[in-house]
């Protein structure tokens, strides 16, 4: 069985390597479809009440982008690694193409800042809510089209045949990096084989700028297959979905921020505000206070569509107060949901022993080899990736279900499936936290205490989804 699996993965990887030109042509077809669905609906009239997926291009594009593409791209990452990025993503293709014909400047220092994955994800998520990106084609053009334009500009300016945008500035790069750590496949590098004398070998262009010789995990790899069997040292290999989180990755402060305050805090607020009666109560109370104090400009719905939703023809325009309320709600959710999770991780880290062994430089390390101190919080946070990823998928799939319901398709099954998926993801996260705690302690009571503390911190996260799925 293991031999058959190894042969199958080798054939797949070699196929991707040997048919690069075919895959490139396929990517151009995807680019053409992407640009068509992005641009054409923006120049068409807004759909009427009787429009559906089957008779209106705008609704069809809305379903393609937000009903199928984004939710199931997220699902594909923990299943197949970042194969979407390497084989299908139109932005990746366009930025690499621009880089082939661009100026080839060195990557500037500011672009290498580690906080961009979190900042780009947060800004894109919040901006998308302000302009109603799930509903209107002009908003889609601003968000997705703006990202695509940015990818091409960065590709033209920096690197040569590289995906600099994907490596540093793509709004979903950080999310994909995290989810890919759960993939049951990765390109494993045998460093001993790499060091063996070789005949002259053509250089490999790793477009996402992964240091191939020292690649340990799947977080940065785009699974394009170009490096398959390079120097007889790189092979597509099956592995445990937990192997990278437990034995390889250490995490850092920005990844922890993205998991705890991004995927599990900010994203929850972005999905919940439109369904929350608390948002309506907050807005009404604020409007009453403004009127009582003769302050009327925040109640005006005169913002341009690219700042706040403004479509008076269909009676859908946000006031400045609406925009402020959305920002406050999302910020509040980030603090109320993400804050307890981070505190729980911090407490769990204190429950566990601080030192397991000492390295040659005198620094403290655990049995897994990660630095203790604050970095150990970041290692524990990696265990929450399944729960955070499942939450984002469930939030995005709400659009899928809404569109299906509008087509007259029953979605009565959805609540049970949602809770089942969320429960499985939470159980997986708790298992990962348990295993990570076991790297620092052999005492069951310490591992149980740390895992229980983290579970307690997840209570607001769980309550948020109960409110969304059942109460509201």
C-alpha positions as CSV (number, residue, x, y, z in Angstrom):
1,X,0.0,0.0,0.0
2,X,2.7,2.5,1.0
3,X,4.7,1.6,-2.2
4,X,1.7,2.1,-4.4
5,X,0.9,5.4,-2.8
6,X,4.5,6.5,-3.2
7,X,4.4,5.6,-6.9
8,X,1.1,7.4,-7.4
9,X,2.4,10.6,-5.8
10,X,5.6,10.5,-7.9
11,X,3.6,10.1,-11.1
12,X,1.4,13.1,-10.2
13,X,4.4,15.3,-9.3
14,X,6.3,14.3,-12.4
15,X,3.2,14.9,-14.6
16,X,3.0,18.5,-13.2
17,X,6.7,19.0,-13.9
18,X,6.7,17.5,-17.4
19,X,3.5,19.3,-18.5
20,X,4.2,22.8,-17.3
21,X,3.4,24.3,-20.7
22,X,0.0,22.6,-20.8
23,X,-0.7,23.8,-17.2
24,X,0.3,27.3,-18.2
25,X,-2.2,27.4,-21.1
26,X,-4.8,26.1,-18.7
27,X,-4.0,28.9,-16.3
28,X,-4.6,31.5,-19.1
29,X,-8.0,30.0,-19.7
30,X,-8.8,30.4,-16.0
31,X,-7.5,34.0,-16.2
32,X,-9.8,34.7,-19.2
33,X,-12.9,33.3,-17.3
34,X,-11.9,35.2,-14.2
35,X,-11.6,38.5,-16.0
36,X,-14.9,38.0,-17.8
37,X,-16.8,37.3,-14.6
38,X,-15.0,40.2,-12.9
39,X,-15.5,42.9,-15.5
40,X,-18.6,42.2,-17.6
41,X,-21.1,42.1,-14.6
42,X,-19.8,45.5,-13.5
43,X,-21.0,47.1,-16.8
44,X,-24.4,45.5,-16.8
45,X,-27.5,46.8,-15.0
46,X,-28.1,45.6,-11.5
47,X,-30.2,42.4,-11.5
48,X,-33.9,42.6,-10.8
49,X,-35.9,40.7,-8.2
50,X,-36.6,37.8,-10.6
51,X,-33.0,37.3,-11.6
52,X,-31.4,34.0,-10.8
53,X,-28.2,32.1,-11.3
54,X,-29.5,30.6,-14.5
55,X,-30.8,33.8,-16.3
56,X,-28.5,36.6,-15.0
57,X,-24.8,36.8,-15.5
58,X,-24.3,39.1,-12.4
59,X,-26.0,36.6,-10.1
60,X,-24.1,33.7,-11.8
61,X,-20.8,35.6,-11.2
62,X,-21.8,36.3,-7.6
63,X,-22.4,32.5,-7.1
64,X,-19.2,31.6,-8.8
65,X,-17.0,33.9,-6.7
66,X,-18.7,33.7,-3.3
67,X,-20.8,30.6,-3.5
68,X,-18.2,28.2,-5.0
69,X,-14.8,29.7,-5.5
70,X,-13.8,31.2,-2.2
71,X,-15.4,28.6,0.2
72,X,-14.1,25.6,-1.7
73,X,-10.7,27.0,-2.4
74,X,-10.4,27.2,1.4
75,X,-11.4,23.5,1.6
76,X,-8.9,22.5,-1.1
77,X,-5.9,23.9,0.9
78,X,-5.9,21.5,3.8
79,X,-6.7,18.7,1.4
80,X,-4.1,19.3,-1.4
81,X,-1.8,22.0,0.0
82,X,-1.5,25.3,-2.0
83,X,-2.2,23.6,-5.3
84,X,-4.8,26.3,-6.0
85,X,-2.0,28.9,-5.8
86,X,0.4,27.0,-8.1
87,X,-2.0,25.6,-10.7
88,X,-5.1,27.7,-10.9
89,X,-4.9,31.1,-9.2
90,X,-5.3,33.9,-11.8
91,X,-3.5,36.4,-9.7
92,X,-0.5,34.1,-9.3
93,X,-0.4,33.6,-13.0
94,X,-0.7,37.3,-13.8
95,X,1.9,38.4,-11.3
96,X,4.4,35.8,-12.6
97,X,3.7,36.8,-16.2
98,X,4.2,40.5,-15.3
99,X,7.4,39.6,-13.5
100,X,8.7,37.8,-16.7
101,X,8.4,41.1,-18.6
102,X,9.0,43.6,-15.8
103,X,11.8,45.6,-14.4
104,X,13.2,43.0,-12.1
105,X,14.0,45.3,-9.2
106,X,15.2,43.8,-5.9
107,X,12.4,43.2,-3.3
108,X,12.4,46.2,-1.0
109,X,12.8,45.8,2.8
110,X,9.4,47.2,3.6
111,X,7.7,44.5,1.6
112,X,9.4,41.7,3.7
113,X,7.7,42.9,6.9
114,X,6.2,39.9,8.6
115,X,2.9,41.7,9.4
116,X,1.6,42.0,5.9
117,X,-0.4,38.8,5.8
118,X,-2.4,39.8,8.9
119,X,-2.8,43.5,7.8
120,X,-3.7,42.6,4.2
121,X,-6.3,40.1,5.4
122,X,-7.8,42.5,7.9
123,X,-8.0,45.5,5.6
124,X,-9.5,43.4,2.7
125,X,-12.1,41.8,5.0
126,X,-13.2,45.0,6.5
127,X,-13.3,46.9,3.2
128,X,-15.3,44.2,1.6
129,X,-18.0,44.5,4.3
130,X,-18.1,48.3,3.9
131,X,-18.8,48.1,0.1
132,X,-20.9,44.9,0.3
133,X,-18.6,42.8,-1.8
134,X,-20.8,39.7,-1.7
135,X,-23.7,41.6,-3.3
136,X,-22.5,44.0,-5.9
137,X,-20.3,43.6,-9.0
138,X,-18.7,47.1,-8.6
139,X,-17.5,46.1,-5.1
140,X,-16.2,42.8,-6.5
141,X,-14.3,44.8,-9.1
142,X,-12.9,47.1,-6.4
143,X,-11.8,44.3,-4.1
144,X,-10.7,41.4,-6.4
145,X,-9.8,43.7,-9.3
146,X,-7.8,45.9,-7.1
147,X,-5.9,43.0,-5.7
148,X,-5.3,41.7,-9.2
149,X,-4.0,45.0,-10.4
150,X,-1.7,45.2,-7.3
151,X,-0.4,41.8,-8.1
152,X,0.5,42.8,-11.7
153,X,2.1,46.0,-10.6
154,X,4.2,44.3,-8.0
155,X,5.1,41.5,-10.4
156,X,6.2,44.1,-13.0
157,X,8.4,46.0,-10.6
158,X,10.0,43.3,-8.5
159,X,11.7,40.0,-9.1
160,X,12.3,38.1,-12.3
161,X,9.9,35.3,-13.1
162,X,8.8,35.3,-9.4
163,X,5.5,35.7,-7.5
164,X,6.6,38.4,-5.1
165,X,3.0,39.5,-4.6
166,X,2.0,36.0,-3.5
167,X,4.9,35.7,-1.1
168,X,4.5,39.0,0.7
169,X,1.3,41.0,0.0
170,X,-1.5,38.7,-1.2
171,X,-4.5,39.2,1.2
172,X,-5.0,35.4,1.6
173,X,-1.4,34.3,1.6
174,X,-1.3,34.1,5.4
175,X,-4.5,32.1,5.6
176,X,-3.4,29.7,2.9
177,X,0.0,29.4,4.6
178,X,-1.7,28.3,7.8
179,X,-4.2,25.9,6.2
180,X,-1.5,24.2,4.1
181,X,0.2,23.0,7.2
182,X,-2.7,20.6,7.6
183,X,-2.3,19.1,4.1
184,X,-1.5,15.3,4.0
185,X,1.0,15.9,1.1
186,X,4.1,17.9,0.8
187,X,7.3,18.1,-1.2
188,X,9.9,16.5,1.1
189,X,13.5,17.5,0.6
190,X,16.3,15.0,1.3
191,X,19.2,17.3,2.2
192,X,21.7,14.4,2.2
193,X,20.7,13.6,-1.4
194,X,20.9,17.3,-2.3
195,X,24.5,17.4,-1.1
196,X,25.6,14.5,-3.2
197,X,27.8,15.5,-6.3
198,X,25.5,15.9,-9.3
199,X,26.0,16.3,-13.0
200,X,25.3,19.8,-14.3
201,X,21.6,20.3,-13.4
202,X,19.4,23.1,-14.8
203,X,18.3,25.6,-12.1
204,X,14.7,25.4,-10.9
205,X,12.6,28.6,-10.9
206,X,10.7,28.4,-7.6
207,X,8.3,31.3,-8.4
208,X,7.0,31.7,-4.8
209,X,10.5,32.1,-3.5
210,X,10.8,29.0,-1.3
211,X,14.3,28.1,-0.3
212,X,14.0,24.6,-1.7
213,X,17.1,23.0,-0.1
214,X,15.9,23.8,3.4
215,X,12.1,23.5,2.8
216,X,10.5,21.6,5.7
217,X,6.8,22.2,5.4
218,X,4.0,23.0,3.0
219,X,3.0,26.5,4.2
220,X,4.9,28.4,1.5
221,X,5.0,25.8,-1.3
222,X,2.6,26.3,-4.2
223,X,2.6,22.6,-5.1
224,X,3.3,23.4,-8.8
225,X,5.6,20.3,-9.3
226,X,8.4,22.2,-11.0
227,X,10.9,20.9,-8.5
228,X,9.8,17.3,-8.6
229,X,12.9,15.0,-8.3
230,X,15.2,17.9,-8.6
231,X,18.8,16.6,-7.8
232,X,17.1,13.4,-6.8
233,X,16.1,15.1,-3.5
234,X,12.6,16.6,-3.8
235,X,9.6,14.2,-3.8
236,X,5.9,14.6,-3.3
237,X,5.3,12.6,-0.2
238,X,2.3,11.6,2.0
239,X,2.4,12.6,5.6
240,X,0.2,12.9,8.7
241,X,-2.0,16.1,8.5
242,X,-0.7,16.9,12.0
243,X,3.0,16.4,11.3
244,X,3.9,19.9,10.4
245,X,2.1,21.6,13.2
246,X,3.4,19.3,15.8
247,X,7.0,18.6,14.6
248,X,8.0,21.4,12.2
249,X,6.4,24.8,12.6
250,X,7.0,27.1,15.5
251,X,4.8,30.0,14.6
252,X,5.4,33.7,15.3
253,X,3.5,36.7,16.7
254,X,2.0,37.6,13.4
255,X,0.7,34.1,12.7
256,X,-0.8,34.0,16.1
257,X,-2.5,37.4,15.5
258,X,-3.9,36.0,12.2
259,X,-5.2,32.9,13.8
260,X,-6.6,34.4,17.0
261,X,-7.6,37.9,16.1
262,X,-8.0,37.4,12.3
263,X,-9.6,34.1,11.5
264,X,-11.3,33.6,14.9
265,X,-12.1,37.3,15.8
266,X,-12.3,39.8,13.0
267,X,-13.7,37.3,10.5
268,X,-16.5,36.3,13.0
269,X,-17.4,40.0,13.3
270,X,-17.4,40.4,9.5
271,X,-19.8,37.5,9.1
272,X,-22.1,38.3,12.0
273,X,-22.8,42.0,11.9
274,X,-25.4,41.9,9.1
275,X,-27.4,39.2,11.0
276,X,-27.0,40.7,14.5
277,X,-29.9,42.5,16.2
278,X,-27.2,44.0,18.5
279,X,-25.9,45.9,15.5
280,X,-29.3,47.3,14.8
281,X,-29.7,48.3,18.5
282,X,-26.3,50.0,18.5
283,X,-27.1,51.9,15.3
284,X,-30.6,53.0,16.5
285,X,-29.2,54.2,19.9
286,X,-26.4,56.1,18.1
287,X,-28.8,57.7,15.7
288,X,-31.1,58.8,18.5
289,X,-28.2,60.4,20.3
290,X,-27.0,62.2,17.2
291,X,-30.5,63.6,16.5
292,X,-30.9,64.7,20.1
293,X,-27.7,66.7,19.7
294,X,-28.6,68.1,16.3
295,X,-25.8,66.2,14.5
296,X,-27.1,65.0,11.2
297,X,-24.2,64.5,8.8
298,X,-23.5,60.9,10.0
299,X,-27.0,60.0,8.9
300,X,-26.5,61.0,5.3
301,X,-26.1,58.2,2.7
302,X,-24.0,60.2,0.3
303,X,-20.7,58.3,0.4
304,X,-19.4,57.1,-3.0
305,X,-19.9,53.3,-3.7
306,X,-16.1,52.6,-3.4
307,X,-16.1,53.8,0.2
308,X,-19.5,52.7,1.5
309,X,-22.3,50.8,-0.2
310,X,-24.3,53.3,-2.3
311,X,-26.9,52.0,-4.7
312,X,-29.9,54.2,-4.4
313,X,-31.6,52.7,-7.4
314,X,-32.2,49.5,-5.4
315,X,-32.7,51.4,-2.1
316,X,-29.4,50.1,-0.6
317,X,-27.1,52.8,0.7
318,X,-25.0,52.9,3.9
319,X,-24.9,56.1,5.9
320,X,-21.7,57.2,7.6
321,X,-23.2,55.9,10.8
322,X,-23.7,52.5,9.2
323,X,-20.0,52.4,8.2
324,X,-18.9,53.4,11.7
325,X,-21.2,50.8,13.2
326,X,-19.8,48.1,11.1
327,X,-16.2,49.0,12.1
328,X,-17.2,49.1,15.8
329,X,-19.0,45.8,15.6
330,X,-16.1,44.1,13.9
331,X,-13.6,45.6,16.3
332,X,-15.7,44.5,19.2
333,X,-15.9,41.0,17.9
334,X,-12.2,40.9,17.4
335,X,-11.6,41.8,21.0
336,X,-14.5,39.8,22.6
337,X,-13.8,36.6,20.7
338,X,-10.1,36.8,20.0
339,X,-9.1,38.3,23.4
340,X,-10.2,35.3,25.5
341,X,-8.5,32.9,23.1
342,X,-5.2,34.7,23.4
343,X,-5.5,34.9,27.2
344,X,-6.3,31.2,27.3
345,X,-3.2,30.4,25.2
346,X,-1.1,32.6,27.5
347,X,-2.4,30.8,30.6
348,X,-2.0,27.4,29.0
349,X,1.6,28.3,28.3
350,X,2.1,29.1,32.0
351,X,0.6,25.9,33.1
352,X,3.2,23.9,31.1
353,X,6.8,23.5,32.1
354,X,9.1,26.3,30.9
355,X,12.3,24.3,30.1
356,X,12.9,20.9,28.6
357,X,16.5,21.0,27.5
358,X,19.2,23.6,26.7
359,X,20.8,24.1,23.3
360,X,24.4,24.7,22.6
361,X,23.9,28.5,22.7
362,X,22.4,28.3,26.1
363,X,18.8,29.0,25.0
364,X,15.9,27.0,26.3
365,X,14.2,24.6,24.0
366,X,11.5,22.0,24.2
367,X,11.6,18.4,23.0
368,X,10.2,19.7,19.6
369,X,13.0,22.2,19.3
370,X,11.0,25.4,19.5
371,X,12.2,28.3,21.7
372,X,10.3,28.7,24.9
373,X,9.1,31.9,26.4
374,X,6.6,34.0,24.4
375,X,7.3,31.9,21.3
376,X,5.8,28.9,23.0
377,X,2.4,30.7,23.0
378,X,2.7,30.9,19.2
379,X,3.4,27.2,19.0
380,X,0.3,26.4,20.9
381,X,-1.7,28.8,18.7
382,X,-0.9,26.7,15.7
383,X,-3.2,24.0,17.1
384,X,-6.2,26.3,16.6
385,X,-5.8,26.4,12.8
386,X,-8.5,23.8,12.1
387,X,-11.1,25.7,14.2
388,X,-10.1,29.1,12.6
389,X,-10.2,27.7,9.1
390,X,-13.6,26.0,9.6
391,X,-15.1,29.2,11.0
392,X,-14.1,31.1,7.8
393,X,-15.4,28.4,5.6
394,X,-18.7,28.3,7.4
395,X,-19.0,32.1,7.2
396,X,-18.3,32.2,3.5
397,X,-20.6,29.2,2.8
398,X,-23.5,31.3,4.3
399,X,-23.5,33.2,0.9
400,X,-23.6,29.8,-0.9
401,X,-26.7,28.8,1.2
402,X,-28.4,32.1,0.7
403,X,-28.0,31.9,-3.1
404,X,-29.2,28.3,-3.1
405,X,-32.2,29.3,-1.0
406,X,-33.0,32.1,-3.5
407,X,-33.2,29.5,-6.2
408,X,-35.8,27.5,-4.3
409,X,-33.4,24.8,-3.1
410,X,-34.0,23.6,0.4
411,X,-31.3,24.3,2.9
412,X,-32.9,22.7,6.0
413,X,-30.0,20.3,6.3
414,X,-27.5,23.1,6.6
415,X,-27.7,23.7,10.4
416,X,-26.8,20.1,11.3
417,X,-24.0,20.0,8.8
418,X,-22.6,23.3,10.1
419,X,-22.5,22.2,13.7
420,X,-21.0,18.8,12.7
421,X,-18.2,20.5,10.7
422,X,-17.5,23.0,13.5
423,X,-17.5,20.3,16.2
424,X,-15.0,18.2,14.2
425,X,-12.8,21.2,13.7
426,X,-12.9,22.1,17.4
427,X,-12.1,18.5,18.4
428,X,-9.2,18.4,16.0
429,X,-7.9,21.7,17.4
430,X,-8.1,20.3,20.9
431,X,-6.3,17.2,19.9
432,X,-3.5,19.3,18.4
433,X,-3.3,21.4,21.5
434,X,-3.1,18.2,23.6
435,X,-0.2,16.9,21.4
436,X,1.6,20.3,21.5
437,X,1.2,20.3,25.3
438,X,2.7,16.8,25.3
439,X,5.9,18.1,23.8
440,X,6.5,20.0,27.0
441,X,5.1,17.8,29.7
442,X,4.8,14.1,30.3
443,X,2.3,14.7,33.1
444,X,-1.3,14.1,32.1
445,X,-2.7,16.6,34.6
446,X,-0.6,19.4,33.1
447,X,-1.6,18.5,29.5
448,X,-5.3,18.3,30.6
449,X,-5.1,21.6,32.4
450,X,-3.5,23.4,29.4
451,X,-6.0,21.9,27.0
452,X,-9.0,22.7,29.2
453,X,-7.8,26.3,29.5
454,X,-7.6,26.7,25.7
455,X,-11.1,25.0,25.4
456,X,-12.5,27.5,27.9
457,X,-11.1,30.4,25.8
458,X,-12.9,29.1,22.8
459,X,-16.4,29.5,24.4
460,X,-17.1,33.0,23.0
461,X,-16.0,31.7,19.5
462,X,-18.5,28.8,19.8
463,X,-21.3,31.1,21.2
464,X,-20.8,33.4,18.2
465,X,-21.6,30.6,15.7
466,X,-24.6,29.4,17.8
467,X,-26.0,32.9,17.6
468,X,-25.4,33.0,13.8
469,X,-26.7,29.5,13.0
470,X,-29.6,29.3,15.4
471,X,-30.6,32.4,17.3
472,X,-30.3,35.1,14.7
